[in-house]
Amino acid sequence: MKQRKAGGGLQSKYLLTILSILCIMLLFFSYSTGFTGGPLETIANHLFIPMQKGIDYIGSSISFSSADTKTKQQLVAENEELQAQVDELNSKINTMELKLNELDDLQKLYKLDNKYYDYETAGARIIGRGTSNWFNSFTIDKGSKDGIKVNMNVIADGGLVGIVSSVGDRYAVVRSIIDDTNEVTGTIQSTEDNIFVKGSLENMTESNMILFTDLYDKKDKVAIGDEVVTSNISDKYMPGLLIGYISEVEKDDNDLTKSGKITPVVDFKHLNDVLVILQLKESYKVE
């Protein structure tokens, strides 16, 4: 049985070789004599056209696959390049936004400096604050070598922020008017009545307001929205600095004085830059 299979395989090989030689000879004969049509062309078409189509298909598939791979590589490269450009643009936008915010802060300080042009001031940037969510106590980047002294007044956002409580060579700590330990002698602009303005983190958290006491207003002239500024009789604060606006007024139990709340003009949650008034109240002369 094995010998028969071997002989059959050998005969098949010979037959395939003979047929291949025959086909080549027929094709050569057809092309050399210019003979077309008939059984030779039919045989050639049946044998070689499917083979040619198969070869063409394989070749085109390889070509398309190569082109497709090249296109994907190009797309990946282009995508990476575009992503790099987007990242660069986002970085530039963020930088521009920071610069615009800084410019806006500087413009506000410039307007504030013009508003209180009678006072010599120095700009300073906040570089740290306490553990509270409010800027009730914070550190600035100017100190004694920049002319900063204890009890100098600090302003921003159109009004009074607080007072310098301690100073280092290149830094100073500011205690703001909303701090529980702070008290400012104020004046109601419309009536020239004096009051005591007291810091209150609790009230700032609840209603964004601080407290005032000891208002003598028998004729009920003080109204909601009246401006409150620092008083001439304050021992540490320069006169005429805007503190805020009357928000609530009520009579005290003694029926002689009134107390209430003030909405500060300064945004004590979003401070970045401040102005330090380079004068002390003790050396200030009212002209």
C-alpha positions in Angstrom: 0.0 0.0 0.0 2.8 2.4 0.8 4.5 1.6 -2.5 1.3 2.4 -4.4 0.9 5.8 -2.6 4.5 6.7 -3.4 4.1 5.8 -7.0 0.8 7.7 -7.3 2.5 10.8 -5.8 5.3 10.5 -8.2 3.0 10.2 -11.2 1.0 13.3 -10.0 4.2 15.3 -9.9 5.2 14.2 -13.4 1.7 14.9 -14.7 1.7 18.4 -13.1 5.2 19.1 -14.6 4.0 17.9 -18.1 0.9 20.0 -17.9 2.8 23.1 -16.9 5.3 22.6 -19.7 2.5 22.1 -22.1 0.7 25.3 -21.1 3.9 27.3 -21.4 4.5 25.8 -24.9 0.9 26.6 -25.9 1.2 30.2 -24.7 4.5 30.6 -26.4 3.1 29.2 -29.6 0.1 31.5 -29.4 2.1 34.6 -28.9 4.7 33.8 -31.5 2.2 33.0 -34.2 -0.3 35.7 -33.3 -2.9 33.0 -33.0 -5.9 34.1 -30.9 -9.2 32.6 -30.1 -10.1 29.0 -30.1 -9.4 26.3 -27.6 -5.9 27.5 -26.8 -7.1 30.9 -25.6 -9.9 29.3 -23.7 -7.5 27.0 -21.9 -5.2 29.9 -21.1 -8.0 32.0 -19.9 -9.3 29.3 -17.6 -5.8 28.5 -16.2 -4.0 31.7 -16.0 -6.6 34.5 -15.6 -7.8 33.2 -12.1 -4.1 32.9 -11.1 -3.4 36.4 -12.3 -6.4 37.7 -10.4 -5.3 36.0 -7.3 -1.8 37.5 -7.6 -3.2 40.9 -8.3 -5.5 40.7 -5.3 -2.7 39.7 -3.0 -0.5 42.4 -4.4 -3.2 45.1 -4.0 -4.0 43.9 -0.5 -0.4 44.2 0.5 -0.3 47.7 -1.1 -3.5 48.8 0.6 -2.3 47.4 3.9 1.0 49.2 3.6 -0.7 52.5 2.6 -3.2 52.1 5.5 -0.4 51.5 8.0 1.4 54.5 6.7 -1.8 56.6 7.0 -2.3 55.5 10.6 1.3 56.3 11.5 0.8 59.8 9.9 -2.4 60.3 11.8 -0.8 59.3 15.1 2.1 61.7 14.4 -0.3 64.5 13.4 -2.4 63.9 16.5 0.6 64.0 18.8 1.7 67.3 17.1 -1.8 68.8 17.4 -1.9 67.7 21.1 1.4 69.4 21.7 0.1 72.6 20.1 -3.1 72.4 22.2 -1.0 72.0 25.4 1.2 74.9 24.4 -1.9 77.1 23.7 -3.5 76.1 27.0 -0.3 77.0 28.8 -0.2 80.4 27.1 -3.9 81.0 27.9 -3.3 80.2 31.6 -0.3 82.5 31.6 -2.3 85.3 30.0 -5.2 84.9 32.4 -2.7 85.1 35.3 -1.2 88.3 33.8 -4.7 89.8 33.2 -5.7 89.0 36.8 -2.5 90.6 38.1 -3.1 93.6 35.9 -6.6 93.9 37.2 -5.3 93.8 40.7 -2.7 96.4 40.0 -5.4 98.6 38.3 -7.5 98.3 41.4 -4.6 99.3 43.6 -3.8 102.2 41.3 -7.4 103.5 41.6 -7.2 103.0 45.4 -3.9 104.8 45.6 -5.5 107.7 43.7 -8.5 107.6 46.0 -6.3 108.0 49.0 -3.7 110.2 47.3 -3.0 112.1 50.6 -1.3 109.0 51.9 2.1 107.6 50.8 1.6 103.9 50.1 3.6 100.8 49.1 2.2 97.8 47.3 2.6 94.4 48.8 1.6 90.8 47.8 0.0 88.4 50.2 2.3 85.3 50.6 0.5 83.5 53.4 -2.5 83.4 55.7 -3.8 81.7 58.9 -5.8 78.5 59.1 -9.1 80.3 58.7 -11.0 80.4 55.4 -11.0 84.2 55.8 -8.1 86.7 55.5 -8.5 87.7 59.1 -4.7 87.4 59.5 -2.1 87.1 56.7 1.5 87.7 55.7 2.8 90.1 53.1 6.1 90.2 51.2 7.3 93.6 52.6 9.0 94.2 55.9 11.1 96.6 57.9 13.7 96.9 55.1 10.9 98.2 52.9 9.8 100.8 55.4 7.0 98.8 56.9 6.2 99.3 60.6 3.8 98.0 63.3 0.4 99.8 63.3 0.6 100.9 59.7 -2.8 100.7 58.0 -3.5 98.3 55.1 -6.0 98.9 52.4 -7.4 97.1 49.3 -10.6 96.8 47.3 -11.5 100.5 47.9 -11.2 100.4 51.7 -9.7 99.4 55.0 -8.3 95.8 55.3 -6.5 96.0 58.7 -3.4 96.9 60.5 0.2 95.6 60.6 0.7 93.6 63.8 4.3 92.4 63.5 7.2 93.0 61.2 10.3 91.1 60.0 13.1 92.2 57.7 11.3 91.0 54.5 7.7 90.3 55.7 5.0 91.6 57.9 1.8 90.2 59.5 -1.5 92.0 59.0 -4.5 91.6 61.4 -7.6 92.5 59.5 -10.7 94.3 60.8 -12.8 91.1 60.6 -10.6 89.4 63.2 -12.3 88.8 66.6 -9.5 90.7 68.4 -9.8 93.8 66.3 -11.7 97.0 67.1 -11.9 100.2 65.0 -13.3 103.6 65.8 -15.6 104.5 62.9 -17.7 107.3 61.8 -21.0 107.2 59.9 -20.5 109.7 57.0 -24.1 110.9 56.8 -24.5 111.9 60.4 -20.9 112.0 61.7 -21.8 109.8 64.6 -19.0 107.7 66.0 -19.3 104.0 66.6 -17.1 101.0 67.5 -16.6 98.5 64.7 -15.8 95.0 66.0 -14.5 92.0 64.0 -16.5 88.8 64.1 -15.5 85.7 62.1 -18.7 84.1 63.2 -20.8 86.9 61.6 -18.6 86.9 58.5 -19.2 83.2 58.1 -23.0 83.5 58.6 -23.8 86.7 56.8 -20.6 88.3 55.5 -20.9 91.1 58.0 -19.1 92.5 61.1 -20.6 94.2 64.1 -20.8 97.8 65.4 -21.9 99.1 68.8 -22.4 102.4 70.8 -24.3 104.4 68.2 -26.1 107.4 69.7 -28.9 108.1 67.2 -31.9 109.4 69.1 -33.4 111.0 65.9 -33.1 107.8 63.9 -31.0 109.5 61.2 -28.8 106.5 60.5 -30.1 104.4 57.6 -29.3 101.2 55.8 -26.6 101.7 53.2 -24.9 104.6 55.0 -21.1 104.6 54.6 -18.8 103.9 57.6 -15.3 105.3 57.6 -12.4 105.4 60.1 -12.8 108.2 62.6 -10.5 111.1 63.3 -10.4 110.1 66.9 -9.0 106.6 66.2 -5.7 106.1 67.9 -4.2 103.8 65.3 -6.2 104.1 62.1 -5.8 106.9 59.6 -9.0 109.0 59.1 -11.5 108.7 56.2 -10.7 105.1 55.2 -13.9 103.4 54.0 -14.9 100.4 56.2 -18.2 99.4 54.7 -22.0 100.1 54.7 -24.7 99.8 57.4 -26.7 96.7 56.9 -28.7 96.3 60.1 -29.6 98.6 63.0 -31.4 97.9 66.2 -31.9 99.5 69.6 -30.0 98.2 72.6 -31.7 97.1 75.8 -30.6 100.3 77.5 -32.8 102.3 75.1 -30.0 104.8 74.7 -27.7 103.3 72.1 -28.0 101.2 69.0 -26.0 98.3 67.6 -26.0 96.5 64.3 -24.0 95.1 61.4 -21.8 96.4 58.6 -21.0 94.8 55.3 -17.3 95.4 54.7 -16.3 96.9 51.3 -13.3 94.5 51.2 -13.7 91.0 49.9 -11.9 89.2 52.7 -12.0 85.8 51.0 -10.2 86.8 47.8 -7.3 89.1 48.6 -4.1 89.0 46.6 -2.4 92.4 46.7 -2.7 95.3 49.2 -1.4 98.8 49.8 0.4 99.7 53.1 0.0 103.3 54.1 3.6 104.3 55.0 2.5 106.7 57.8 1.5 106.1 61.4 -1.5 107.8 63.0 0.7 109.2 65.7 2.7 111.1 63.2 -0.3 112.1 60.9 -1.4 115.7 61.0 -4.8 116.8 59.8 -4.5 119.9 57.6 
